[in-house]
């Protein structure tokens, strides 16, 4: 099984081996991708084992469906572009790298996680992503600026102390040069108005109260509801005291 690193020229995994116009080995000349393919759209792919054509460093090469091309030092937030090629000049397809970085990636240090088994679909209220984190989960992206590149890397990070809310970052469907970061929520919360969800993410007291009540009376999750109702109370909304009392009574009955 291929390990997606240090491929031989005979590797057929999609990142190794020789394909005209997409990589070179030995004395095969590197050509711009635009010369290597005909037509208006291209097959989007990520090469995690590329080599900078200028300095020879190990880099990640990504091409979007619309032929946007970019070298990254690391994949995932903060999406650091490789400085040798981040100058507006033409970008060529890379040769494979013979060395690998061992540093802990910035995205991992900052709490981001890559998602796997991703299925992206469009819904009436934005983009829906079915993926695996610690469990299978459905996320809805709230008004993203660009469509999601389904074949590019996608990372998510749960909002601190806001269960059900996630930041999501991905490469634009239109341009590899434009990483997008957006707010997303678990699918079970999408019956709420998007304005309420965005308000809760900004810790607006009335939005927090509405979210807490929805979780309490529609989803029946006392602990989850209590966390948001308490946030609303601490923000100054005393109307949630009755809801918190109901939760306390229900917990007492269950003991």
N, C-alpha and C positions, 0 to 999 in steps of 0.2 A: 504493500500500500504506500502511495506517495505521502511524504510528510510535508509537502509544500515548501521545501527548503533545499537549496543546493541540488537542483534537478540535473540529471544527466541530459545529454542532447537527445536521448531516445525516450525521455519521459513524455507520456501522452496525456498528462493531467490537465493541460490547458495553459499552465504557466511555464512548463519546461519544453524542451525540444525546439526545433527551428520551424518558424512559420514565416513565409515571405512577408516582409514589410512590418512585422511586429517585434522582431528581435534579431540580434545577430550573434553568431558563434564563430570563433576563430577569425577568419578573414572576410566573413560576410559583411557587406557594407550596411550601415544603418541608414534608413530612409525615413523622411517624414511620413507620418501615418496617412496624411491626405494623399500622398502619391501611391501609397500601397493599396488603397481601396478605392473603388468607384461607387457612386451613388451618394445620396444625401444623408443617410443614417448609417450607423456603424454598430458593431457588436460591443456592448459595454463590458469592460473587464477590469480587474485589479490584479496587478502582478506584485506579490509581496516579497519577491526575491530579485529585485532589479538592482541595477548598478548605475550610479550617476555617470553620464557620458563626459562630464568635465573633470570631477575629482576622483571618481572611482568608488565613492562611498556607497554603502548599502542603503537603498532607498525603496520607497513604494511608488509604483507607477500606476496611475488610474486614467482610464479613458472613458468618457461618457458616450451615451448613444449619439449625441450630436457632435462628436469628435472633439470635445473639450479634453485637454490633456494636461496633466500636472504630476510633478514629483513631490511626494511628501516625505519628511523625515520620520514622522510617526502617523499612523492611521488612527483617527479618533481625535476628540477634542484635546488640545486647542487647534488641531489640523495644521501643524507647522509645515509650511512649504519648504522644500529644500532650496537654500539660498543661491546655489549655482545656477539654477534654472528659473528662479522667480524674478525675472527681469523683463518680461514682456516679449522676449524673443521667441523664435520657433522652437517647439519642443519635439524631440525625436523619440522614437521608441527605444527603450534601453536594452542593454545586454544583461544577462543574469549576473547576480552578485556571487562572489566566492567567499564572502565573509558575512557574519551576522552580528547584529547588535545584541548585547546582553542586558542593556539597561532596562529598568522597570519603566514601562511606558507612562507618559503623563496622564493619559485617560484613566489608567488603573489607580494611580495615586489620588486622582480627583473624584473617585467614586463612580465613574462610568463603567458600564458593562456592555459588551457586544451582544447583540441578539441573534438567535439562530432559528432555523426553520421558519423563515420569515415569509409571510403572505401579505401582500399589500393590495388593497382594493379601495376604490373611491366610493364614498357614501354621500348622502345629501348634505351632511354637515362637515365634510372634509375628508381626510384620509384615515382609513382604518388599517391597523397593523395587527396581525395575529402572529405571535412569536413565543419563544420559550425564554424565560428568565430562570428563576428558581422553580417556576411552574409555568404551564401554558397560560398566556394572558392575551387579552384583546385591548389594544390601546387606540384611542381616537386622537388624532392630531388636530388641535384647535386652530383653524385658519392658518395653515402653513403658507409661506410666501411662494414656495416653489413645489412642484410635485416631487415625490420621493423617487430616487433612482433605485429601482427594485433590485438591481444587481450590484449596487455599491454597498459599502459597509454602513451599518446603522448601530448607533450606541444610545443607550438610555440610562438615566440616573433618577432615582426617586427623589422628589423634593423633600428637603429636611422637615421632619415632623408634619408632613402633609400626606398622609396615607391616601393612595389612589391617584396622586399627581406625579407626573414624570416629566423631566426634560428629555427631549429626544434630539439627536443631531445626526445629520446625514448629508450626503453630497447631492447637489441639485440634479434633477433629471436633465436640465438643459446645459449646465456648465459644470465641469469638474473643478473650476476655480472658485465656486461659490458654496462653501459649506453652509448649511442651514441649521439653526437651532430653534426649536419651537416647544410650546407647552402641549402636553398630552395627558389624557385622563383614562382611567379604566372604563371599559365599555358600560359597566353597570351604572355609571353616573350620567350617561348621556341623555337620560330622560329629563335632566335639569336643563334650564336655559343656559346657553353658552356664556351669557353675560354674568350669570350667577357663578359659574365655574371659574371664570377669569377673575371675578371679584374675590372669591375664596382664595385663589392662588396669591392674590395681593393682600390677603388677610383683612378684607373688608368685613366689618362686624355683622352687617345684615346678610351678606352672602354666606359667611360662615354659619350663621344661624339657620339659614334656609337649607344649606347642605347638610348640617347636622340633623335637622328634622326629617329630611328626605331619607337619610340613612336609617334613622330610628323607625319611622312609620312605614317606609316602603321596603327597606332591605332587612329590617329587624336585627341589625348588628349593634348591640348596646355599647360595646367598648369603642367601636369605630365612631358611632354617633356622639358618644360622650366626649371624645377628644376634640371634635369640632365645636360642640356646644360650649365646652369650657373655654375654648379660644375666643368664641363670640362673647362670653361673659367677661373674660379678662380684657377684651377690647371695649367693653362698656355697654353691651346689650343685655340688660337685666330681664328681658322678656323670655330668655331661655331657662330661667330658674325653674319654671313649672316642668319643662321637658327633662331637666336634670333630676327633678324630684321623681318623675315617673320612672326614669332609668334606675334610680336608687331603690325604689319600691319593687321593681321587677327583679332586680338582682337579689334583694332580700327574700322575695318569695321563692326564688330558685335555690337558695341555700338550704 
